[in-house]
């Protein structure tokens, strides 16, 4: 970049204002439109500003390709190479030195820097560039940075930069932080909408619009075409169509993607003078931060690849989704950097789109976030977030990390969790590397992890992960391989990096280090929740996952009865397995996926137990035995669980037990025995573990019988109290006629005696218990109710004359005296004459 070019950039005249505001407020939002020069000039100026001269600056970029390009440009402004004043640190590349004062880093690297030094000693400023993209790692880094500033470094400066900055969201956290807006330096861009033809695929539409873009350039002058596609697969298919159909005649087809090696990326961003026109097929890596010279036409499919977590399937899912309005504007602006341009959009003009893409924290697997916050020493909800992580996602993440042994049962990070976090891998892969290192499998594990990160290293539909290891080993031997050269080389470099981070010598991995037969065991350590057992054969096999979900696999894994799946996706009924490796029953029993649990399952025939023993790994039954009698404590637990679930009604109650409870409740209420145990249903239900469970029979016969329940109730009352109960609330009452009648304690608060009216002759007083008159049901000679009363003496005066008058003719053989108080009580009729 020449001096005149630097001076002409819109941000240049505002650099002192930016530096002064940031130094004073400690937080600043910089909204600088496309072409303003913010990524290069702002950090470059802060390096020489007096308020920032005593500390280092970290510039965060969302992608490796953007980080490398930014470091190149800033270093060139200083007349230097990367590694002197300007350093670069990404997962695959580190070029820095002791004199570096500005480090351009990618998001995961910033998190590692903060975790390794929670006070960020030596660093004074953090710059979050292109923050509108809101990746998960950027949100993690910001949360940790804010906590660092709150607790240890109140002097830490934080600068947010973007062409489409969500300023209101950020200001809501920072209490109205200032926002400086700078227009971009872009030329007018015409927009034409070219909706898909019926059934047209994105790569077909991209090739069609690239052809139209070539015609536009032919008519209006030279230049390059930048085509945005959602992923590498679509890039390759578009390339094939263009090359096969000769639509690209006279132009070079160039690919821009994060998988490219650094030198190949530099050639795309800095083409030599006099180069032919180019059709640049790119993912959204070209959307922000990068300046690609010569682009006059943008073809935008309007799609991008997003990672979304599907709660129904319990797994991440790569989704091709429409881009936001903000992203569409960013892409359009690429055509207007050097002159008037054109943008062809592969969607209808009236298409409705979100203003900004959803932050990844809303839709992604939160296991990396949870592990980082645990390593930090905090709960995720204790930190300040621009978007609070969903509680459901955090619960799933916590469960997974516990299954992997990275968190203990209190939610604290384990020693294994600390090791995994520092590897810079997804927690699943970190766990795999740690286990492999302990067992001597680290080389195969490192290549396995690199293959999983590379995702589609071979293409095709082969589901057997062993074939990928075999293909990479063939490449390492120098033989012809199903794996592309670029993929194989990236895998080798990443595997070497992983081995180094794990504390091993970063020597070159050879084919002799790789054992494809370890694939299943390695995947099992990383994906314990994706262990599966074959349930149905055929061309499409069916499997039961450890989570209990069904799955299907198109393709063969030999005669495998068990597998561990690395790549899956959700279906309407069953999940689909795309990539897996076979495992054995002994692998599952060995503890690689967590220790199996022996469980005794009890079913009931009334209260006779029918038991079986199962060895389980989550929902997978590994071994099973029936007809066994479990240990007494487990049978007690099974009985306890049944009563807890079904309630006291599932017990074999008899009339005597029910009557006992009613008698006790009557005495507690009216007999002055409130200190007796409570026999109300809710109290019995709450305390059955104390009064009932100890009296069960746990030798294979009925655990409870009606007599068991009765005796348990008596034990609850206590034998001394039972004798008192018989006095205060006897089961029967002797009537004046001499008949013993059962007392009904169950039908209400007041006990009931039901008997023929004639049996009460000769009595004035109403029978009473605990000072309470009983409720008399006076019956006709036929046993039908005549009167209900608690005042027998009053009944003789008030009601008896009418009763006598009405019933004497109907029951002439029964006694109907004029003075019932003096008459002889009887339970019999008069003898026939």
Buried (B, 14 or more C-beta within 10 A) or exposed (E): BEEEEBEEBBBBEBBEEBBEBBBEEBBBBBBBBBBBBBBBBBBBBBBEBEBBEEBBBBBBBBBBBBBBBBBBBBBBBBEEEBBBBBBBBBBBBBBBEEEBBBBBBBBBBBBBBBBEEBEBEEBBBBBBBBBBBBBBBBBBBBBBBBBBBEEEBEEBBBBBBBBBBBBEBBBEEBEEBBBBEBEBBBBEBBBEBBBBEEEBBBBBBBBBBBBBBBEBBEEEEEBBBBBBBBBBBBBBBBBEBBEEEEBBEEBEBBBBBBBBBBEBBBBBBEBEEEEEBBBBBBBBBBBBBBBBEBBBBBBBBBBBBBBBBBEEBBBBBBBBBBBBBBBBBBBBBBBBBBBBBBBBBBBEEEEEBEEBBBBBBBBBBBBBBBBBBBBBEBEBEEBBBBBEBBEEBBEBBBBBBBBBBBBBEEEEBBEBBBBBBBBBBBBBBBBBBBBBBEEEBBBBBBBBBBBBBBBBBBEEEBBBBBBBBBBBBBBBEEEEBBBBEBBBEBBBBBBBBBBEBBEBEEEEBEBEBBBBEBBBBBBBBBBBBBBBBBEEEEEEBBBBBBBEBBBBBEBEBEEBBBBBBBBBBBBEEBBBBBBBBBBBEEBBBBEBBBEBEBEBBBEBEEBEBEBBBBBBBBBBBBEEEEEEBBEEEBBBBBBBEBBEEEEBEBBBBEEEBBBBBBBBBBBBEBBEBEEBBBBEEEBBEEEBEEBBBEBBBBEEEBBBBBEBBBEBBBBBBEEEBEEBBEEBBBBEBEBBBEBEBBBBBBEEEBBBBBBBBBBBBBBEEBBEBBEBBBBBBBBBBEEEEBBEBBEBEEBBEEBBEEBBEEBEEEBEEBBBBEEBBEBEBBEEEEEEE
